[in-house]
Amino acid sequence: MADGHHRSAAAFNVGKIRRIKAELSGQLSGVKVNGTEDFNYFMTLIYPSEDLRIMDYNRVLRTLGGLSSSEFLSKLGKCFNVTKVSGPATARFVMSLYLDT
């Protein structure tokens, strides 16, 4: 399982904070940050796209924020192409929503 973009962003932010702290403490101690410190690096792995499999990412909405089903779909339609289908829509690059079932 991978959620690389979240982990990469978090590792970058931690490294950035550690760099700032090291630079501030270095101003007091005279030790300069030189770019070889551990916080300048984090482990990563890259796979060819043909070796990746993106799995389902399911979520449950407990409320529609006070909207009716039709209002909710209307708002979704401003950002997405919304199409009513009968039965499961399990195609690549397709998001499905079960509503009022």
HURAGI-V370262 format. One record per residue. N is the residue number from 1. PHI is phi as a letter, one per 30 degrees, with the letter a starting at -180 (999 if undefined). BURIAL is b if it has 9 or more other C-alpha atoms within 8 Angstrom, else e. D_CENTER is the distance of its C-alpha to the mean C-alpha in Angstrom with 2 decimals. Layout:
# HURAGI-V370262
n-><N;N>
phi-><PHI;PHI>
burial-><BURIAL;BURIAL>
d_center-><D_CENTER;D_CENTER>
This chain:
# HURAGI-V370262
n-><1;2;3;4;5;6;7;8;9;10;11;12;13;14;15;16;17;18;19;20;21;22;23;24;25;26;27;28;29;30;31;32;33;34;35;36;37;38;39;40;41;42;43;44;45;46;47;48;49;50;51;52;53;54;55;56;57;58;59;60;61;62;63;64;65;66;67;68;69;70;71;72;73;74;75;76;77;78;79;80;81;82;83;84;85;86;87;88;89;90;91;92;93;94;95;96;97;98;99;100;101>
phi-><999;b;b;e;d;d;d;d;d;d;d;d;d;d;d;d;d;d;d;e;d;d;d;d;d;d;d;d;c;i;d;c;d;c;j;c;d;e;d;d;b;a;d;b;b;b;c;d;e;d;c;c;b;c;c;e;b;c;b;c;c;d;b;c;i;i;d;d;e;d;d;d;d;d;d;d;d;d;c;b;d;c;b;d;b;c;j;d;c;c;c;d;i;c;c;c;b;c;b;h;c>
burial-><e;e;e;e;e;e;e;b;e;e;b;b;e;b;b;b;e;b;b;e;e;b;b;e;b;b;b;e;e;e;e;e;b;e;e;e;e;e;b;b;e;e;e;e;e;e;e;e;e;e;e;e;e;e;e;e;e;e;e;e;e;e;e;b;e;e;e;e;b;e;e;b;b;e;e;b;b;e;e;e;e;e;e;e;e;e;e;e;e;e;e;e;e;e;e;e;e;e;e;e;e>
d_center-><13.18;10.30;6.71;7.90;5.73;5.11;8.74;9.98;9.22;10.82;13.59;14.30;14.72;16.91;18.89;19.42;20.75;22.91;24.24;25.26;26.97;28.73;29.90;31.24;33.02;34.25;35.92;37.92;38.69;39.06;36.52;34.29;30.76;31.29;27.91;28.67;27.28;24.78;22.17;22.09;20.54;17.85;17.86;15.84;16.60;16.57;17.70;19.49;17.84;20.83;20.06;16.54;16.31;13.32;14.18;14.24;11.54;14.04;14.22;17.50;18.40;21.37;22.45;22.33;22.90;26.60;26.38;28.40;26.92;28.31;27.04;23.50;23.74;25.35;22.49;19.97;22.45;21.98;18.51;18.85;21.83;22.90;25.45;27.29;27.77;29.98;28.56;25.22;23.21;21.61;21.33;18.88;16.48;17.64;16.07;18.72;19.69;22.67;24.50;27.96;28.71>
